[in-house]
């Protein structure tokens, strides 16, 4: 189960807590699409406990689209790198 907390200061920060699975991606996309286009956005992954491959691909797309990944655990960072690597 994924819990999402939104906060804003100089940009929008979504803190993700728990598991990120394929079922959560649509909700994350919806929340991101509701934000003002061009405003700085970030996803805080410090409290993510488990992630699946579809979620990793989603995070890679977010980062490529200028959404910052904050407090990204090393194993997720490495997995994103492997997903981006040419096959």
C-alpha positions in Angstrom: 0.0 0.0 0.0 1.2 3.5 -0.9 0.6 6.6 1.1 1.2 9.9 -0.7 1.6 13.2 1.2 1.8 16.5 -0.7 3.5 19.6 0.5 4.6 22.8 -1.2 7.1 25.5 -0.5 9.2 26.7 -3.4 7.8 23.8 -5.4 5.6 20.7 -4.9 6.9 17.7 -3.0 5.2 14.4 -2.9 6.4 12.1 -0.1 5.8 8.5 -1.0 5.5 6.0 1.9 5.3 2.3 1.6 5.1 0.1 -1.6 5.0 1.5 -5.1 3.3 -1.0 -7.4 1.7 -0.9 -10.9 -1.7 -0.1 -9.3 -0.3 3.1 -7.8 1.2 4.6 -11.0 -2.1 5.9 -12.4 -2.9 7.8 -9.2 0.7 9.3 -9.2 0.3 10.3 -12.8 -3.1 11.9 -12.0 -1.7 13.9 -9.0 1.3 15.1 -11.0 -0.9 16.2 -13.9 -3.0 18.4 -11.5 0.0 20.5 -10.7 0.8 23.8 -12.5 2.8 23.0 -15.7 6.4 24.1 -15.3 6.3 24.3 -11.5 9.2 22.5 -9.8 8.2 19.1 -8.6 9.9 16.3 -6.6 9.2 12.9 -5.3 10.7 12.0 -1.9 11.4 8.3 -1.9 13.1 8.0 1.6 10.2 6.0 3.1 9.6 3.7 0.1 9.9 0.1 1.3 9.3 -1.9 -1.9 9.0 -1.1 -5.6 8.2 -3.1 -8.7 9.6 -2.8 -12.2 6.7 -0.8 -13.6 7.2 1.7 -10.8 10.9 1.9 -11.6 10.1 2.7 -15.2 7.7 5.3 -14.1 10.3 7.0 -11.9 12.8 7.0 -14.7 10.2 8.8 -16.9 9.5 11.3 -14.1 13.2 12.1 -13.7 13.6 12.4 -17.5 10.7 14.8 -17.4 12.5 17.0 -14.9 10.8 15.7 -11.7 13.4 15.4 -9.1 13.8 12.2 -7.1 14.8 13.1 -3.6 16.3 10.7 -1.0 16.3 7.9 -3.6 17.6 4.7 -2.1 20.7 3.3 -3.8 19.0 0.1 -5.0 16.3 2.1 -6.8 18.9 4.5 -8.3 20.8 1.5 -9.6 17.6 -0.1 -11.0 16.7 3.1 -12.8 20.2 3.1 -14.3 19.8 -0.5 -15.6 16.4 0.3 -17.1 17.8 3.3 -19.0 20.9 1.3 -20.2 20.7 0.3 -23.9 19.8 -3.3 -24.3 
